[in-house]
Amino acid sequence: MNIFAKVPGLAQQTSKLGSVLQRAFYGSSGRVTLFEQRNFAGRRLDLTSDCQKLSDRNFPERCNSVQVESGAWVGFEHENFRGRQYLWDMSDRGEYNCCDKWCAQADHVSSVRAVKQDTTPPKAQLFERAGFSGKKMELQDDIPNLMTRHSLNRAASIRVLGGAWVVYQEPNYRGPHYVLEKKDYNNFSDWGAQNSTVGSIRRVRFS
């Protein structure tokens, strides 16, 4: 016998309390909604945790617009978080009405994961050569053009000491990009790149 059924509203309140406790215990990454068509139309998929295969959620591997309610997320071209990356964070209120907004060449997205939040002040060190050697740049804010600011357009290793960052191969936050969370990256292959070209870098916005 369900003892909650006889008390109006108690079952619903208990369910809500369970959800709150579950989020507190496991942690909450935020919320993002993917849409099949541009301008937030067509089939949609709400996510509050990582998804290795969008096809498992009966969502087509086509995504043309995204709304971020909270947190920051990375879409991947292939399943299991592989291939080209697409960052969706709270920049511009977290609204991406077309895939051009996240520098995509096509609308194919197969997996999505949340970016790990770090509460320490944003700080990153970029090194010209692998193994944290060569010319060093220390950053605490966005840089739209590394060549103009530091006379350098490449970084073969990076240390993220605070926050989360996204490096772009082209200036002004364009082109292929890679999300870097708090840790050491000994070589550009560690963040998924095929070369050390870095044109711009900015902080990931979680709010």
C-alpha positions as CSV (number, residue, x, y, z in Angstrom):
1,M,0.0,0.0,0.0
2,N,1.3,3.5,-0.9
3,I,0.9,5.5,2.3
4,F,1.7,8.7,0.4
5,A,-1.4,8.3,-1.8
6,K,-3.8,9.1,1.0
7,V,-2.2,12.5,1.7
8,P,-2.9,15.0,-1.0
9,G,0.3,16.5,-2.5
10,L,2.6,14.5,-0.2
11,A,3.8,12.1,-2.9
12,Q,4.7,15.0,-5.2
13,Q,6.5,16.9,-2.4
14,T,8.5,13.7,-1.5
15,S,9.4,13.3,-5.2
16,K,10.7,16.9,-5.4
17,L,12.6,16.5,-2.2
18,G,14.2,13.3,-3.6
19,S,15.3,15.2,-6.8
20,V,16.8,18.0,-4.7
21,L,18.7,15.5,-2.5
22,Q,19.9,13.6,-5.6
23,R,21.2,16.8,-7.2
24,A,23.0,17.7,-4.0
25,F,24.6,14.3,-3.7
26,Y,25.6,13.7,-7.3
27,G,26.1,17.3,-8.3
28,S,24.2,19.3,-10.9
29,S,26.0,20.3,-14.2
30,G,23.2,22.6,-15.4
31,R,20.7,22.3,-18.2
32,V,20.9,22.5,-22.0
33,T,18.3,22.0,-24.7
34,L,19.2,20.9,-28.2
35,F,16.9,21.6,-31.2
36,E,16.9,19.8,-34.5
37,Q,16.1,23.0,-36.5
38,R,17.2,26.6,-36.4
39,N,15.6,29.2,-34.2
40,F,14.7,26.7,-31.5
41,A,12.3,24.7,-33.6
42,G,11.7,21.0,-34.4
43,R,12.4,18.1,-32.2
44,R,14.2,19.0,-28.9
45,L,16.3,17.2,-26.3
46,D,16.7,18.4,-22.7
47,L,20.0,17.3,-21.0
48,T,21.1,17.7,-17.4
49,S,24.0,15.3,-17.6
50,D,26.5,13.9,-20.1
51,C,25.2,11.9,-23.1
52,Q,27.6,9.6,-24.9
53,K,25.2,8.9,-27.8
54,L,22.4,11.2,-28.7
55,S,20.9,8.4,-30.8
56,D,20.2,6.5,-27.6
57,R,17.8,9.4,-26.6
58,N,15.9,9.1,-29.9
59,F,17.3,12.4,-31.0
60,P,18.6,12.8,-34.6
61,E,22.3,13.5,-34.8
62,R,21.4,16.9,-36.3
63,C,21.5,20.0,-34.1
64,N,20.9,23.5,-35.5
65,S,20.1,25.6,-32.4
66,V,20.8,25.4,-28.7
67,Q,19.6,27.0,-25.5
68,V,21.8,26.9,-22.3
69,E,19.8,27.4,-19.2
70,S,22.7,26.9,-16.9
71,G,26.3,25.7,-16.8
72,A,28.4,25.1,-19.9
73,W,28.4,22.3,-22.4
74,V,30.5,20.8,-25.2
75,G,28.9,19.1,-28.2
76,F,31.1,16.6,-30.1
77,E,30.9,15.6,-33.8
78,H,31.2,11.9,-32.9
79,E,29.9,9.5,-30.2
80,N,31.7,9.1,-26.9
81,F,33.0,12.7,-26.8
82,R,35.2,12.4,-29.9
83,G,35.9,14.6,-32.9
84,R,35.4,18.3,-33.4
85,Q,34.2,20.2,-30.4
86,Y,31.5,22.9,-30.0
87,L,31.2,25.0,-26.9
88,W,27.8,26.2,-25.6
89,D,28.1,28.4,-22.5
90,M,26.3,31.4,-21.1
91,S,27.8,33.9,-23.5
92,D,25.1,36.0,-25.2
93,R,22.5,34.7,-22.7
94,G,23.2,31.1,-23.7
95,E,21.2,31.4,-26.9
96,Y,22.5,29.9,-30.2
97,N,19.8,30.2,-32.9
98,C,21.9,28.5,-35.6
99,C,25.0,26.3,-35.8
100,D,27.1,29.1,-37.3
101,K,27.0,30.7,-33.8
102,W,29.3,27.9,-32.5
103,C,31.6,27.9,-35.5
104,A,30.3,24.6,-36.9
105,Q,30.9,23.5,-40.5
106,A,27.8,21.2,-40.3
107,D,24.9,20.4,-38.0
108,H,26.2,17.0,-37.0
109,V,26.4,16.4,-33.2
110,S,26.6,12.9,-31.7
111,S,27.5,13.4,-28.0
112,V,27.3,16.1,-25.4
113,R,29.0,16.6,-22.0
114,A,29.1,19.2,-19.3
115,V,32.1,21.4,-18.7
116,K,33.5,20.9,-15.2
117,Q,33.1,24.1,-13.1
118,D,36.0,25.4,-11.1
119,T,35.4,28.2,-8.6
120,T,39.0,29.5,-8.4
121,P,39.8,32.7,-10.3
122,P,40.4,32.1,-14.0
123,K,44.1,31.7,-14.8
124,A,46.0,29.9,-17.6
125,Q,49.6,29.6,-18.7
126,L,50.4,29.0,-22.4
127,F,53.8,27.7,-23.5
128,E,55.3,27.9,-26.9
129,R,56.7,24.4,-26.8
130,A,55.5,21.0,-25.5
131,G,56.4,20.1,-21.9
132,F,55.8,23.6,-20.6
133,S,58.9,25.1,-22.2
134,G,59.7,28.0,-24.4
135,K,58.0,31.4,-24.4
136,K,55.4,31.6,-21.7
137,M,52.2,33.7,-21.5
138,E,50.1,34.0,-18.3
139,L,46.5,34.9,-18.8
140,Q,43.6,35.9,-16.6
141,D,41.2,37.4,-19.1
142,D,40.0,36.9,-22.7
143,I,42.5,37.6,-25.6
144,P,40.8,38.0,-29.0
145,N,44.2,38.0,-30.9
146,L,47.3,36.4,-29.4
147,M,49.5,37.6,-32.2
148,T,48.6,41.2,-31.6
149,R,48.9,40.9,-27.8
150,H,51.8,38.5,-27.4
151,S,53.4,38.3,-30.9
152,L,52.7,34.5,-30.8
153,N,50.0,32.4,-32.5
154,R,50.9,29.0,-31.2
155,A,50.9,27.1,-27.9
156,A,52.1,23.5,-27.7
157,S,51.4,23.1,-24.0
158,I,49.0,24.7,-21.5
159,R,48.4,24.8,-17.8
160,V,44.9,25.7,-16.6
161,L,45.3,26.9,-13.0
162,G,41.8,28.2,-12.6
163,G,38.4,28.3,-14.3
164,A,37.9,26.7,-17.7
165,W,39.1,28.1,-21.0
166,V,38.4,27.6,-24.7
167,V,41.2,28.0,-27.3
168,Y,40.4,28.9,-30.9
169,Q,42.7,28.3,-33.9
170,E,41.7,31.6,-35.4
171,P,41.6,35.2,-34.0
172,N,38.4,36.7,-32.7
173,Y,37.1,33.4,-31.3
174,R,36.6,31.7,-34.7
175,G,37.4,28.3,-36.2
176,P,38.0,25.0,-34.6
177,H,38.1,25.3,-30.8
178,Y,38.9,23.1,-27.8
179,V,37.7,23.3,-24.2
180,L,40.4,23.1,-21.5
181,E,39.4,22.3,-17.9
182,K,41.6,22.7,-14.8
183,K,44.7,20.5,-15.4
184,D,48.0,20.3,-17.2
185,Y,48.1,19.7,-21.0
186,N,51.6,18.6,-21.9
187,N,51.0,18.6,-25.7
188,F,48.4,20.1,-28.0
189,S,47.1,16.5,-28.7
190,D,46.1,16.4,-25.0
191,W,43.3,18.9,-25.8
192,G,42.3,17.2,-29.1
193,A,44.1,19.5,-31.5
194,Q,46.2,18.3,-34.5
195,N,48.6,21.3,-34.3
196,S,49.7,24.0,-31.9
197,T,48.0,27.0,-33.7
198,V,46.1,29.2,-31.3
199,G,44.7,32.5,-32.5
200,S,42.5,33.5,-29.5
201,I,41.5,32.3,-26.1
202,R,38.7,33.1,-23.7
203,R,37.2,32.0,-20.4
204,V,34.2,29.7,-20.4
205,R,31.1,31.5,-19.0
206,F,29.0,29.5,-16.6
207,S,26.7,32.3,-15.7
